[in-house]
Amino acid sequence: MLISFLNLGVDPWLVKRCELLGIRHPTPVQANCIPPILAGRDVIGCAQTGSGKTAAFALPILHTLSKDPYGPYALVLTPTRELAFQIADQFNAFGSSMAVRCAVIVGGVDMLKQSLALQQRPHIIVATPGRFHDHLLRANPPNISLVKYVVLDEADRLLDVSFAKDLSFIFDKLPSKRQTLLFSATMTANLDRLEQTALSDDAFRFDATPSVKTVETLKQFYLFIPAQVKMTYLMYLMKMLDPTEEDEEEEQNSRKMVKGRKGKRDLEKLLEAATPSKRQMRSMMIFVSTCKMCELVGEIGNELGTKCVTLHSMMSQNRRLAALGKFKSGLSHILISTDVASRGLDIPEVDVVLNFDLPRDADDYIHRVGRTARAGRSGQAISLVTQHDIELLQNIEAKVGKKMEDYESDAPEKKVLKLLNDVTTASRVAKMKLTERGFDDKVHARKAKRQEQRGNKNKKLKTNGDTGKQ
């Protein structure tokens, strides 16, 4: 017998809202985590991306908020901007009938506007640690002394050393009497340590991460290539796997063969009916290691006529959301991204994951390829491997417990190298465009700004520490 949200103790108004959103029965992470959260216990929940972790904490928070609405009531910390907006969207969707107020506090958005939003005392604050730390250092910081819930979403990533100082400062400002909820796609040693230090003794633990790291419906390939022609191989694979290339060629050939007005009208109707479903068959995510490489691959792809969009942390928030929107809607079939999109984000039905750069950490590989072959569907993961990447490949294979298959027969060298001149020319044009846009200058300016911000934060932390000693 399937249980319902009512069985879990969720208020009827929230259950009705879930049903209106097409959610009738809780997933395992929701069924296991919602009751202890409602009972006031700290919770650590681990489940795969797409398993409903956000609703597992959003529903009980909204349930208790409706009994005693004030703000700020809950603080949700997450590693990326896109994930912050996605979480806020879900809070707004579930809590629309109670007019829940959410504030998203992330980088890339005007701080003054964010300060004004925080002054309105929103019920839910969804933030990235660095930007929220910045707001707490301002002259009129948000008051979080009465926050009831603190949520760390993608907690294993938040426990990375790059977030350590920001998190430590934020936690010092939070009340000791609170509920702490940790959610993640993987159980790591860092999470184990945090559970022992930051959660109460009776904390509830739910771990549904599979012992098998990648699913059986995922076909994993490697392609061993010389480093100097790596971009040419990538462009060949993008063209070979992009469905729009094949579709457009077929349409042109069909139109040439058909004569007469009636025949052309019939053909247009046939294409109109058949093309959408066919073009929804394939979508591809390409992962690269740096923001600059992400921009470069996108520019080269566009120069060669491939419709692709990019996603990385140096893009403005509007551009990032627009790129995600185009990919999700099918306007673009190829998304080129840094690891900002490897997990957490709601990106359904990806057919191919292509690793242009292998990740340094095998866990990051698992999260990347986890974007495809979801919910029982099949999928492919193809990794480009140069002479410098052999050890990385071996570490990944050891982690997933599976040897990858060779993809060489699907990308024969003779065919690939026919593109070499075109790719070389497109690369030259793309690099010129990046230079004209001042992208290198932006990279250097960003590094300098980060160093300055780190210095300023350290000074303020030292000043606050000295003041506390007096």
C-alpha positions as CSV (number, residue, x, y, z in Angstrom):
1,M,0.0,0.0,0.0
2,L,1.4,3.4,-1.0
3,I,1.6,5.9,1.8
4,S,0.5,9.5,1.4
5,F,1.8,12.8,2.8
6,L,-1.1,12.8,5.2
7,N,0.2,9.6,6.7
8,L,3.5,11.4,7.3
9,G,1.8,14.2,9.3
10,V,1.9,16.9,6.7
11,D,-1.0,19.5,6.9
12,P,-3.9,18.9,4.5
13,W,-3.4,22.3,2.8
14,L,0.1,21.2,1.9
15,V,-1.0,17.8,0.7
16,K,-3.5,19.5,-1.5
17,R,-0.8,21.8,-2.9
18,C,1.4,18.7,-3.6
19,E,-1.5,17.0,-5.5
20,L,-2.0,20.2,-7.6
21,L,1.7,20.0,-8.5
22,G,1.3,16.4,-9.5
23,I,3.0,14.9,-6.4
24,R,0.7,12.3,-4.9
25,H,3.0,10.0,-3.0
26,P,6.3,10.6,-1.1
27,T,9.6,9.3,-2.4
28,P,11.7,7.2,0.0
29,V,13.8,10.2,1.2
30,Q,10.6,12.1,1.8
31,A,8.8,9.3,3.6
32,N,11.8,8.7,5.9
33,C,12.9,12.2,6.6
34,I,9.7,14.2,6.9
35,P,8.4,12.6,10.2
36,P,11.6,13.1,12.2
37,I,11.9,16.7,11.0
38,L,8.3,17.3,12.1
39,A,9.2,15.7,15.4
40,G,11.9,18.3,15.9
41,R,15.0,16.1,15.3
42,D,18.1,17.0,13.4
43,V,18.3,15.0,10.1
44,I,21.0,13.9,7.7
45,G,19.6,12.6,4.4
46,C,21.5,11.1,1.5
47,A,19.8,10.2,-1.8
48,Q,20.5,10.5,-5.5
49,T,19.8,13.7,-7.4
50,G,16.2,13.7,-8.6
51,S,14.9,11.8,-5.6
52,G,13.0,14.7,-4.1
53,K,15.4,15.9,-1.4
54,T,14.2,19.5,-1.6
55,A,10.6,18.6,-0.8
56,A,11.9,16.4,2.0
57,F,12.9,19.6,3.9
58,A,10.7,22.2,2.3
59,L,7.4,20.5,3.2
60,P,8.0,20.1,7.0
61,I,9.5,23.7,7.1
62,L,6.3,25.1,5.5
63,H,4.1,22.9,7.7
64,T,5.6,24.4,10.9
65,L,6.0,27.9,9.5
66,S,2.2,28.0,8.9
67,K,1.6,27.5,12.6
68,D,3.9,30.5,13.6
69,P,4.8,32.6,10.6
70,Y,7.7,35.0,11.2
71,G,11.0,35.7,9.4
72,P,13.7,34.8,9.0
73,Y,12.4,31.3,9.9
74,A,14.7,29.1,7.8
75,L,18.1,29.5,6.3
76,V,19.0,27.2,3.4
77,L,22.6,27.2,2.3
78,T,23.7,25.8,-1.0
79,P,26.9,25.8,-3.1
80,T,25.6,27.3,-6.4
81,R,23.4,30.1,-7.5
82,E,21.3,28.0,-9.9
83,L,20.5,25.5,-7.1
84,A,19.6,28.4,-4.8
85,F,17.0,29.7,-7.3
86,Q,15.7,26.2,-7.9
87,I,15.2,25.7,-4.2
88,A,13.4,29.0,-3.8
89,D,11.1,28.1,-6.7
90,Q,10.1,25.0,-4.9
91,F,9.4,26.8,-1.7
92,N,7.3,29.3,-3.6
93,A,5.4,26.6,-5.4
94,F,4.6,24.6,-2.3
95,G,3.9,27.6,-0.1
96,S,2.0,29.8,-2.6
97,S,-1.3,29.4,-0.7
98,M,0.2,30.8,2.5
99,A,2.1,33.6,0.6
100,V,5.5,32.4,1.7
101,R,8.2,35.0,1.3
102,C,11.6,33.8,0.0
103,A,14.8,35.8,-0.5
104,V,17.6,34.4,-2.7
105,I,21.0,35.8,-1.7
106,V,23.7,34.8,-4.2
107,G,26.6,36.4,-6.0
108,G,26.2,38.2,-9.3
109,V,23.1,40.1,-8.1
110,D,23.1,43.7,-6.7
111,M,23.8,43.7,-2.9
112,L,21.7,46.7,-2.2
113,K,18.6,45.0,-3.7
114,Q,19.4,41.9,-1.6
115,S,19.8,44.1,1.6
116,L,16.3,45.6,1.0
117,A,14.9,42.1,0.5
118,L,16.5,40.9,3.8
119,Q,15.1,44.0,5.6
120,Q,11.6,42.7,4.7
121,R,12.3,39.8,7.0
122,P,11.5,36.9,4.5
123,H,10.3,33.6,5.9
124,I,12.9,31.6,4.0
125,I,16.5,32.8,3.0
126,V,18.2,30.6,0.4
127,A,21.8,31.7,0.0
128,T,25.3,30.8,-1.1
129,P,27.7,31.0,1.9
130,G,30.1,33.6,0.5
131,R,27.4,36.2,-0.4
132,F,25.5,35.6,2.9
133,H,28.7,36.1,4.8
134,D,29.2,39.4,3.0
135,H,25.7,40.5,4.2
136,L,26.4,39.6,7.8
137,L,29.5,41.8,7.7
138,R,27.5,44.9,6.6
139,A,26.6,47.7,8.9
140,N,23.0,46.6,9.1
141,P,23.2,42.8,8.9
142,P,20.1,40.5,8.7
143,N,19.0,39.2,12.2
144,I,19.2,35.4,12.1
145,S,19.1,34.9,15.9
146,L,15.6,33.4,15.8
147,V,16.1,31.1,12.8
148,K,14.4,27.7,13.6
149,Y,15.8,25.6,10.7
150,V,19.2,25.6,9.1
151,V,19.5,23.5,5.9
152,L,22.7,22.5,4.1
153,D,21.7,21.3,0.7
154,E,24.5,19.4,-1.3
155,A,26.1,19.4,2.2
156,D,29.2,17.4,1.1
157,R,30.1,20.2,-1.4
158,L,29.5,22.9,1.2
159,L,32.0,21.1,3.5
160,D,34.7,21.7,1.0
161,V,37.6,23.9,2.3
162,S,36.6,26.8,0.0
163,F,33.4,27.3,2.0
164,A,34.9,26.6,5.5
165,K,35.4,30.2,6.7
166,D,32.1,31.4,5.4
167,L,30.2,28.6,7.0
168,S,32.0,28.9,10.3
169,F,31.2,32.6,10.5
170,I,27.5,32.0,9.6
171,F,27.1,29.2,12.2
172,D,28.6,31.5,14.9
173,K,25.7,33.9,14.3
174,L,23.0,31.3,14.4
175,P,21.1,30.3,17.6
176,S,22.2,27.2,19.4
177,K,18.6,26.1,19.7
178,R,17.8,25.2,16.1
179,Q,17.1,22.2,13.9
180,T,20.0,21.4,11.5
181,L,19.1,19.5,8.3
182,L,21.9,18.1,6.0
183,F,21.0,16.7,2.6
184,S,23.4,15.4,0.0
185,A,23.7,13.0,-3.0
186,T,26.7,11.2,-1.4
187,M,27.7,10.2,2.1
188,T,31.3,11.3,2.7
189,A,33.8,11.3,5.6
190,N,33.2,15.0,6.0
191,L,29.5,14.5,6.5
192,D,30.2,11.8,9.1
193,R,32.5,14.2,11.0
194,L,29.9,17.0,10.8
195,E,27.2,14.7,12.0
196,Q,29.3,14.0,15.1
197,T,30.0,17.7,15.8
198,A,27.1,19.8,14.6
199,L,24.0,17.5,15.0
200,S,22.3,16.4,18.2
201,D,22.9,13.0,19.6
202,D,19.4,11.8,18.5
203,A,19.9,13.0,14.9
204,F,18.0,10.9,12.3
205,R,20.1,9.4,9.5
206,F,18.8,8.2,6.2
207,D,21.2,6.9,3.5
208,A,19.8,5.7,0.2
209,T,22.9,6.2,-1.9
210,P,23.4,3.0,-3.9
211,S,26.4,0.7,-3.3
212,V,26.8,0.6,-7.1
213,K,28.1,4.0,-8.1
214,T,26.7,4.0,-11.7
215,V,23.6,2.5,-13.0
216,E,23.5,-0.6,-15.4
217,T,21.6,1.4,-18.1
218,L,24.6,3.7,-18.4
219,K,27.1,2.8,-21.2
220,Q,30.6,4.2,-20.3
221,F,33.2,4.8,-23.0
222,Y,36.6,6.4,-23.2
223,L,38.4,7.7,-26.3
224,F,42.2,7.8,-26.2
225,I,43.5,10.7,-28.3
226,P,46.5,13.0,-28.7
227,A,46.2,16.2,-26.6
228,Q,46.9,18.4,-29.6
229,V,43.7,17.3,-31.5
230,K,41.4,17.1,-28.5
231,M,39.2,20.0,-29.6
232,T,38.9,18.4,-33.1
233,Y,37.6,15.2,-31.6
234,L,35.2,17.1,-29.4
235,M,33.7,19.0,-32.4
236,Y,33.4,15.8,-34.3
237,L,31.4,14.2,-31.5
238,M,29.3,17.2,-31.1
239,K,28.3,17.2,-34.7
240,M,27.9,13.4,-34.8
241,L,25.7,13.3,-31.8
242,D,23.7,16.5,-32.4
243,P,20.3,15.4,-33.8
244,T,19.7,18.8,-35.5
245,E,22.6,18.1,-37.9
246,E,21.0,14.9,-39.2
247,D,17.4,16.4,-39.1
248,E,18.2,19.5,-41.1
249,E,20.1,17.4,-43.8
250,E,17.2,15.0,-44.1
251,E,14.7,17.9,-44.4
252,Q,16.7,19.5,-47.2
253,N,16.9,16.2,-49.1
254,S,13.2,15.5,-48.7
255,R,12.3,19.0,-50.0
256,K,14.5,18.5,-53.1
257,M,12.7,15.2,-53.9
258,V,9.1,16.5,-53.5
259,K,7.5,18.3,-56.4
260,G,4.1,20.1,-56.7
261,R,2.3,22.3,-54.2
262,K,0.2,19.5,-52.7
263,G,3.3,17.3,-52.3
264,K,5.1,20.1,-50.5
265,R,2.1,20.8,-48.3
266,D,1.9,17.2,-47.3
267,L,5.7,17.1,-46.6
268,E,5.5,20.2,-44.4
269,K,2.7,18.6,-42.3
270,L,4.7,15.4,-42.0
271,L,7.8,17.2,-40.9
272,E,5.8,19.3,-38.5
273,A,4.4,16.2,-36.9
274,A,7.6,14.1,-36.9
275,T,10.4,16.6,-36.2
276,P,9.6,17.6,-32.5
277,S,9.5,14.0,-31.2
278,K,12.6,13.1,-33.1
279,R,14.5,16.2,-31.9
280,Q,13.6,15.4,-28.3
281,M,15.5,12.1,-28.6
282,R,18.9,13.5,-27.9
283,S,20.5,16.1,-25.6
284,M,24.1,16.3,-24.5
285,M,26.0,17.8,-21.6
286,I,29.7,18.5,-22.1
287,F,31.8,19.1,-19.0
288,V,35.0,21.1,-19.0
289,S,37.3,22.2,-16.1
290,T,37.4,26.0,-16.4
291,C,35.2,28.9,-17.2
292,K,37.5,30.0,-20.0
293,M,37.4,26.6,-21.6
294,C,33.7,26.6,-21.3
295,E,33.4,29.9,-23.2
296,L,36.0,28.7,-25.8
297,V,34.2,25.4,-26.6
298,G,30.9,27.3,-26.9
299,E,32.3,29.8,-29.3
300,I,34.1,27.2,-31.4
301,G,30.9,25.1,-31.6
302,N,28.8,28.1,-32.6
303,E,31.4,29.1,-35.3
304,L,31.0,25.6,-36.7
305,G,27.2,25.8,-36.7
306,T,26.4,23.7,-33.7
307,K,23.6,25.1,-31.5
308,C,25.0,25.0,-28.0
309,V,24.7,27.0,-24.8
310,T,27.2,27.5,-21.9
311,L,27.0,27.6,-18.2
312,H,29.7,28.6,-15.7
313,S,30.2,30.8,-12.7
314,M,31.5,33.9,-14.5
315,M,28.3,34.4,-16.5
316,S,25.7,36.9,-15.2
317,Q,22.7,35.4,-13.4
318,N,20.4,36.3,-16.3
319,R,22.6,34.6,-18.8
320,R,22.9,31.5,-16.7
321,L,19.2,31.2,-16.2
322,A,18.6,31.8,-19.9
323,A,21.1,29.1,-20.9
324,L,19.4,26.6,-18.6
325,G,16.0,27.6,-20.0
326,K,17.1,27.0,-23.6
327,F,18.5,23.6,-22.8
328,K,15.6,22.4,-20.7
329,S,13.1,23.6,-23.3
330,G,15.0,21.9,-26.2
331,L,15.9,25.1,-28.0
332,S,19.4,24.0,-27.6
333,H,20.4,20.3,-27.5
334,I,24.0,20.8,-26.1
335,L,24.9,22.4,-22.8
336,I,28.6,23.0,-22.1
337,S,29.3,23.5,-18.5
338,T,31.8,23.5,-15.6
339,D,31.0,21.3,-12.6
340,V,28.4,24.0,-11.6
341,A,25.8,21.8,-13.4
342,S,27.1,18.3,-12.3
343,R,24.5,17.9,-9.6
344,G,21.6,19.4,-7.8
345,L,20.1,21.1,-10.8
346,D,16.8,19.8,-12.2
347,I,17.9,18.9,-15.8
348,P,15.8,16.0,-17.0
349,E,16.5,13.5,-19.8
350,V,20.1,14.0,-20.8
351,D,21.1,11.3,-23.3
352,V,24.9,11.8,-23.5
353,V,27.4,13.1,-21.0
354,L,30.7,14.0,-22.6
355,N,33.8,14.7,-20.4
356,F,36.1,17.0,-22.4
357,D,38.2,17.3,-19.3
358,L,38.3,14.4,-16.8
359,P,37.6,15.5,-13.3
360,R,40.4,15.3,-10.7
361,D,38.0,13.6,-8.2
362,A,36.3,10.3,-9.2
363,D,33.2,11.3,-7.2
364,D,32.8,14.3,-9.5
365,Y,32.8,11.9,-12.4
366,I,30.0,9.9,-10.8
367,H,27.9,13.1,-10.3
368,R,28.6,14.2,-13.9
369,V,27.5,10.9,-15.5
370,G,24.6,10.7,-13.1
371,R,23.0,13.4,-15.3
372,T,22.1,10.7,-17.8
373,A,20.5,7.2,-17.6
374,R,18.1,8.3,-14.9
375,A,14.8,6.7,-13.9
376,G,15.5,3.5,-15.8
377,R,16.4,5.2,-19.1
378,S,19.5,4.4,-21.0
379,G,22.4,6.8,-21.5
380,Q,26.0,7.2,-22.6
381,A,29.0,8.8,-21.0
382,I,32.0,9.4,-23.2
383,S,35.4,10.6,-21.8
384,L,38.2,12.1,-23.8
385,V,41.5,10.8,-22.5
386,T,44.9,12.1,-23.4
387,Q,48.3,10.8,-22.5
388,H,48.2,13.0,-19.4
389,D,44.9,11.5,-18.1
390,I,45.6,7.8,-17.8
391,E,46.0,7.8,-14.0
392,L,42.7,9.8,-13.6
393,L,40.9,7.3,-15.8
394,Q,42.3,4.4,-13.8
395,N,41.1,6.0,-10.5
396,I,37.6,6.6,-11.9
397,E,37.4,2.9,-13.1
398,A,38.5,1.7,-9.7
399,K,35.9,3.9,-8.0
400,V,32.9,2.8,-10.2
401,G,34.1,-0.8,-10.3
402,K,33.8,-1.0,-14.0
403,K,36.1,-0.8,-17.1
404,M,35.0,1.6,-19.7
405,E,34.7,0.5,-23.3
406,D,36.8,1.9,-26.2
407,Y,34.9,4.4,-28.4
408,E,37.5,4.5,-31.2
409,S,35.3,2.6,-33.7
410,D,32.6,5.3,-33.5
411,A,35.1,8.2,-34.0
412,P,37.6,6.9,-36.6
413,E,40.7,9.1,-36.9
414,K,40.4,9.7,-40.7
415,K,36.9,11.1,-40.4
416,V,37.8,13.2,-37.3
417,L,40.9,14.8,-38.9
418,K,38.9,16.0,-41.9
419,L,37.6,18.6,-39.5
420,L,41.0,19.7,-38.4
421,N,41.4,22.8,-40.6
422,D,37.9,24.0,-39.9
423,V,38.4,23.6,-36.1
424,T,41.7,25.3,-36.2
425,T,40.2,28.3,-38.0
426,A,37.2,28.4,-35.7
427,S,39.5,28.2,-32.7
428,R,41.5,31.2,-33.9
429,V,38.3,33.2,-34.4
430,A,36.9,32.1,-31.0
431,K,40.0,33.1,-29.2
432,M,39.9,36.5,-30.9
433,K,36.3,37.0,-29.8
434,L,37.2,36.2,-26.2
435,T,40.0,38.6,-26.3
436,E,37.8,41.4,-27.8
437,R,35.2,40.8,-25.1
438,G,38.0,41.1,-22.5
439,F,37.4,37.6,-21.1
440,D,41.0,37.1,-19.9
441,D,40.9,40.5,-18.2
442,K,37.7,39.4,-16.4
443,V,39.4,36.2,-15.3
444,H,42.4,38.1,-13.9
445,A,40.1,40.8,-12.3
446,R,38.0,38.0,-10.7
447,K,41.1,36.4,-9.1
448,A,42.3,39.7,-7.8
449,K,38.8,40.6,-6.4
450,R,38.6,37.2,-4.6
451,Q,42.0,37.7,-3.1
452,E,41.0,41.2,-1.9
453,Q,37.7,39.9,-0.5
454,R,39.5,37.1,1.4
455,G,41.9,39.7,2.8
456,N,39.1,42.0,3.9
457,K,37.1,39.1,5.5
458,N,40.2,38.0,7.4
459,K,40.8,41.6,8.6
460,K,37.2,41.9,9.8
461,L,37.3,38.4,11.5
462,K,40.5,39.4,13.3
463,T,39.0,42.7,14.3
464,N,35.9,41.0,15.7
465,G,38.1,38.4,17.5
466,D,40.2,41.2,19.1
467,T,37.0,43.0,20.1
468,G,35.6,39.9,21.7
469,K,38.8,39.5,23.8
470,Q,38.6,43.0,25.3
